[in-house]
């Protein structure tokens, strides 16, 4: 599994532009993986909460530690 330093989230800028919000809302990341997109969305959205889902239990643990 790639670590945080070597993994580059794909289309991160575009995802943030489309999903960023200052509203109190939930973000659902159904492929949370290492948490790159989730981390950026949480940092750019004040008041947002995240539900991260992934099939890989190791990825979930790493995302949990990161986020």
C-alpha positions in Angstrom: 0.0 0.0 0.0 1.3 3.5 -0.8 2.0 5.8 2.0 0.7 9.3 2.4 3.8 11.0 1.0 3.8 9.0 -2.2 0.1 9.0 -3.0 -1.2 11.9 -5.1 -5.0 12.4 -5.2 -6.3 12.7 -8.7 -8.1 15.9 -9.8 -7.9 17.2 -6.3 -8.3 20.9 -7.2 -11.4 20.2 -9.4 -13.0 18.0 -6.6 -12.5 20.8 -4.1 -13.9 23.4 -6.4 -17.0 21.4 -7.0 -17.7 20.2 -3.5 -16.4 22.9 -1.2 -19.0 24.4 1.1 -19.2 26.5 4.2 -22.5 24.9 5.2 -22.9 22.5 8.0 -23.2 19.3 6.0 -22.1 15.7 5.6 -19.6 14.7 3.0 -19.7 11.0 2.0 -16.5 9.6 0.5 -17.4 6.0 -0.6 -13.8 5.3 -1.6 -11.9 7.0 1.2 -8.7 5.1 0.6 -5.8 7.0 2.3 -8.0 10.0 2.9 -6.4 12.5 0.5 -9.6 13.9 -1.0 -11.4 13.7 2.3 -8.7 15.6 4.1 -8.7 18.4 1.5 -12.5 18.6 1.6 -12.6 18.9 5.4 -9.9 21.5 5.3 -11.7 23.6 2.7 -15.2 23.3 4.1 -15.9 24.8 7.5 -18.6 22.9 9.5 -18.5 19.8 7.3 -18.5 16.3 8.7 -17.2 13.2 6.9 -18.5 9.7 6.5 -15.6 7.7 5.0 -16.3 4.2 3.5 -13.8 1.8 2.0 -13.8 -1.9 1.3 -10.2 -2.3 2.5 -10.0 -2.4 6.3 -6.4 -1.3 6.2 -7.3 1.7 4.2 -10.0 2.6 6.7 -7.5 2.4 9.5 -5.0 4.6 7.7 -7.7 7.2 6.8 -8.9 7.1 10.4 -5.4 7.9 11.6 -4.9 10.7 9.0 -8.2 12.3 9.5 
